[in-house]
Amino acid sequence: MFVITIKAQSPQPLKPPGVEERLKRTNEVLQQVVQPETSQKTAMEQAFKIFFTAEDKLKKDNPPPPPPPTDAKVKEAMDKLVNERDESIKRILTEAQFQKYQLAVKKLQPPIPGDAGKGGPPPPQQ
């Protein structure tokens, strides 16, 4: 009889994707769904780069609380950032493209904890 011993490594905390990684994924989804023209794509990339950079700073300065609830001030600041980004994008795209953009943005959002049946992680165990 043989005994196999496996030494488990300590789990490393997951590092969130950087600005460039998120830009790449965002561009792929938006290109597929919205199909912007070259000038629109460049302007959209700039709007998302500004958004992701500000988002990272906001998250760094305000580490996320355990879900739920989200700190009202952080949520308000994030909502403001999202609205500013979307207003920038709306000026770039046609109305039809902007409607497709709104659908694409929903695909880009991470799943909500507790939505395990909808692609999200299971709720935290207590």
C-alpha positions as CSV (number, residue, x, y, z in Angstrom):
1,M,0.0,0.0,0.0
2,F,1.3,3.4,-0.9
3,V,0.6,6.7,0.9
4,I,0.7,9.9,-1.0
5,T,1.2,13.1,0.9
6,I,0.2,16.4,-0.7
7,K,1.3,19.7,0.8
8,A,-1.3,22.4,0.2
9,Q,-0.1,25.8,-0.5
10,S,-1.5,28.8,1.4
11,P,-4.2,30.4,-0.8
12,Q,-2.9,33.6,-2.4
13,P,-5.3,36.5,-2.3
14,L,-6.7,37.0,-5.8
15,K,-5.2,40.1,-7.4
16,P,-7.9,42.0,-9.3
17,P,-7.1,42.6,-13.0
18,G,-5.2,45.8,-13.8
19,V,-6.4,48.7,-15.9
20,E,-4.9,47.3,-19.2
21,E,-6.5,43.8,-18.6
22,R,-9.9,45.4,-18.0
23,L,-9.5,47.7,-21.0
24,K,-8.7,44.7,-23.2
25,R,-11.7,42.7,-22.0
26,T,-14.0,45.8,-22.3
27,N,-12.8,46.6,-25.8
28,E,-13.4,43.0,-26.9
29,V,-17.0,43.0,-25.6
30,L,-17.8,46.5,-26.9
31,Q,-16.3,45.8,-30.3
32,Q,-18.4,42.6,-30.6
33,V,-21.6,44.1,-29.3
34,V,-21.5,47.9,-30.2
35,Q,-19.3,47.6,-33.3
36,P,-18.0,51.2,-33.0
37,E,-16.1,53.0,-35.8
38,T,-12.4,53.5,-35.3
39,S,-12.7,57.0,-34.0
40,Q,-15.5,56.0,-31.6
41,K,-13.4,53.0,-30.4
42,T,-10.4,55.3,-29.6
43,A,-12.6,57.8,-27.7
44,M,-14.4,55.0,-25.8
45,E,-11.0,53.4,-24.8
46,Q,-10.0,56.8,-23.4
47,A,-13.2,57.2,-21.5
48,F,-12.8,53.7,-20.0
49,K,-9.1,54.2,-19.2
50,I,-10.1,57.4,-17.2
51,F,-12.9,55.5,-15.5
52,F,-10.8,52.4,-14.6
53,T,-7.9,54.6,-13.2
54,A,-10.3,56.6,-11.1
55,E,-12.1,53.5,-10.0
56,D,-8.8,51.9,-8.8
57,K,-7.9,55.0,-6.9
58,L,-11.3,55.1,-5.3
59,K,-11.1,51.5,-4.3
60,K,-7.6,51.9,-3.0
61,D,-8.5,54.8,-0.8
62,N,-11.7,53.1,0.3
63,P,-11.3,49.3,0.6
64,P,-14.6,47.6,0.0
65,P,-16.6,46.6,3.0
66,P,-17.9,43.1,3.3
67,P,-21.0,42.7,1.2
68,P,-23.7,43.8,1.9
69,P,-24.1,46.7,2.5
70,T,-21.8,49.0,0.6
71,D,-20.7,52.2,2.2
72,A,-23.2,54.9,1.0
73,K,-20.4,57.4,0.2
74,V,-18.4,54.9,-1.8
75,K,-21.5,53.8,-3.7
76,E,-22.4,57.4,-4.4
77,A,-18.9,58.2,-5.7
78,M,-19.0,55.0,-7.9
79,D,-22.4,55.9,-9.2
80,K,-21.1,59.4,-10.1
81,L,-18.0,57.8,-11.9
82,V,-20.3,55.5,-13.8
83,N,-22.6,58.3,-14.9
84,E,-19.7,60.5,-16.0
85,R,-18.3,57.6,-18.0
86,D,-21.6,56.8,-19.6
87,E,-22.2,60.5,-20.5
88,S,-18.8,60.5,-22.2
89,I,-19.7,57.4,-24.2
90,K,-23.1,58.7,-25.1
91,R,-21.6,61.7,-26.8
92,I,-19.4,59.4,-28.9
93,L,-22.0,56.8,-30.1
94,T,-25.2,56.9,-32.0
95,E,-28.4,56.2,-30.0
96,A,-28.6,52.6,-31.4
97,Q,-24.9,52.0,-30.5
98,F,-25.5,53.5,-27.0
99,Q,-28.3,51.1,-26.4
100,K,-26.1,48.2,-27.4
101,Y,-23.3,49.7,-25.2
102,Q,-25.7,49.6,-22.2
103,L,-26.3,45.9,-22.8
104,A,-22.5,45.3,-23.1
105,V,-21.8,47.1,-19.9
106,K,-24.1,44.7,-18.0
107,K,-22.1,41.8,-19.4
108,L,-18.9,43.4,-18.1
109,Q,-20.1,43.8,-14.5
110,P,-18.9,41.1,-12.1
111,P,-21.5,38.7,-10.7
112,I,-23.1,39.6,-7.4
113,P,-22.3,37.3,-4.5
114,G,-25.4,35.3,-3.7
115,D,-26.4,35.0,-7.3
116,A,-24.9,31.5,-7.7
117,G,-27.8,30.3,-9.9
118,K,-27.1,33.3,-12.2
119,G,-23.4,32.9,-12.6
120,G,-22.4,34.6,-9.4
121,P,-20.5,33.1,-6.4
122,P,-22.5,31.5,-3.6
123,P,-23.3,33.8,-0.6
124,P,-20.7,33.9,2.1
125,Q,-21.0,31.3,4.8
126,Q,-21.7,32.6,8.3
